Amino acid sequence: MSTSAYTTAITQARDLLRWRSPLRTELWAARLTATLRPAEVQPLVRQLTEDGSPEARLTLAALATVEPAALEAVETAPDDVETAILGDEAERSAAGQTAAREPVGDKTLRETLREAGREAARGLPEWVGRMGQVECEQAWYGKADRYGEQTLAALRFRYPDDKEPHVLIVGIDQVNGGLAVDATVEEPKFLDDLDLRPADPAVVAGRVLDAFEMTDLVMGAPIAESLPAVRPLALARAQTVPDPVRQAPDDTLSRFLDLPDLPGAQEAFEQLVEFVGDRPLWWSPARVSRFLTSWLPREAILTDAAVSAMPEVVRAWSRFHGAEPEVLQQIEADAPRLPALMADESLAGLRKRIAQSER
């Protein structure tokens, strides 16, 4: 870390000592972490430890609440993946994985930083000890937009003194496979403008961790510019939730109870379930059109009754998703073509052709 950056950090820590805000300090530490390469953490810890001033000790304590979470993500990442773990994605992967795993004496860098942070907090004001000491009270999950092309995972936290309650909100892209693409920490009233359903905190925390892991596996993932500065705190918060449920199934399908009472409707719905997969909240005009005009003719073997019932099943599913006018219009445009498309054998994919030949 450059001398100027170190000096800036100390100056900002001096202001934070006056603010006496655990949350403000943790957010600052997350932004600071985003500017550091993992290989730079050890020299910075040494420099701060040698300084010994209240500002240096606060910086150490703050880094210790967020940096280990980011380092742990690096430490557990696959060796052959060049990923964006901290700050500038393209340049941090190889150095990050090596630095996080490299022992400092008998300890990993992650353990060394945690110990340095605990030691640094001694003698500082009592509020410093509350950093990272949060409890998750509630959680929510749902669409970020009309068509569910992104979802939002929200976790509400409080400190032991009940001051500075806050909500971590992570935007999870559905179109590109469930990546964490944005995150923010806000006051709880921020949720008033969001249409999210209450959910199990362990499930939501697991989705947050899954989403960040997926982002780390994709080089050049399309993320918001603001995400790296929030990522360390987001990971640290999600990891405080007891027993997060990884790869949890979405309960959207189980809440759908309006299947039309038509011959072939259940068969048609089973194909819809296969198509939406693990991203059932994503239901846009483009996805409807792909299902009716491309996926079904290529992949599905349906009885005549199921083909006839399919438009009504898709309409019912669309009403369940809010009856968006553009979605319903797309169904009206594409549904009349379905019987002819299903009868066109040239549209069948290899898997469908093999299955048909074996019947």
RABELNOR-V904162 format. One line per field, one symbol per residue. ss: DSSP state (A for helix, B for strand, O for the rest). psi: psi as a letter, one per 40 degrees, with the letter a starting at -180 (. if undefined). burial: I if it has 9 or more other C-alpha atoms within 8 Angstrom, else O. Layout:
# RABELNOR-V904162
ss->???
psi->???
burial->???
This chain:
# RABELNOR-V904162
ss->OOAAAAAAAAAAAAAAAAAOOAAAAAAAAAAAAAOOOAAAAAAAAAAAAAAOOAAAAAAAAAAAAAAAAAAAAAAOOOOOOOOOOOOOAAAAAAAAAAAAAOBBOOBBAAAAAAAAAAAAAOOOOAAAAAOOOBBBBBBBBBBOOOOOOBBBBBBBBBBOOOOOOBBBBBBBBOOOOOOBBBBBBBOAAAAAAOOOBBOOAAAAAAAAAAAAAAAAOOOOOOOOOOAAAAAAAAAAAAAAOOOOOOOOOOOAAAAOOOOOOOOOAAAAAAAAAAAAOOOOOOOOAAAAAAAAAAAAAAAOOOOAAAAAAAAAAAAAAAAAOOOOAAAAAAAAAAAOOAAAAAAOAAAOOAAAAAAAAOO
psi->hidddddddddddddddddfhddddddddddddeehideedddddddddddeiddddddddddedddddddddddeiidehhigdhbhddeecdddddddehigbeiiddddddddddddeheiidddeehegihhdiiiiaieidefdiihhhhhiiideeifiihhhhhhhddeefiheiiihiidededeigiiiihddddddddddddddddehhfhgiideddedddddddddeehhfihifhiheddeehefhigiheddddddddddddbegeehgiddddddddeddddddhhiidddddedddddddddddeefhddddddddddddedddddehdeehidddddddde.
burial->OOOOOIOOIIIOIIOIIOOOOIOOIIIOIIIIIIIIIIIIIIIIIOOIIOOOOOIIIIIIIIIIIIIIIIIIIIIOIOOOOIIIIIIOIIOIIOIIIOIIIOOOOOIIIIIIIIOIIIOIIOOIOOIIOIIIOIIIIIIIIIIIOOIIIIIIIIIIIIIIOOOOIIIIIIIIIIOOOIIIIIIIIIOIOOOOOOIIOOIIIIIIIIIIIIIIIIIIIIIOOOOOOOIIIIIIIIIIIIIIIOOIIIOOOOOOOOOIOOIOOOOIIIIIIOIIIOOIOOOIIIIIIOIIIIIIIIIIIIIIOIOOIIIIIIIOIIIIIIIIIOIIOOIIOIIOOIIOOIIOIIOIOOIIOOOIIOOOOOO
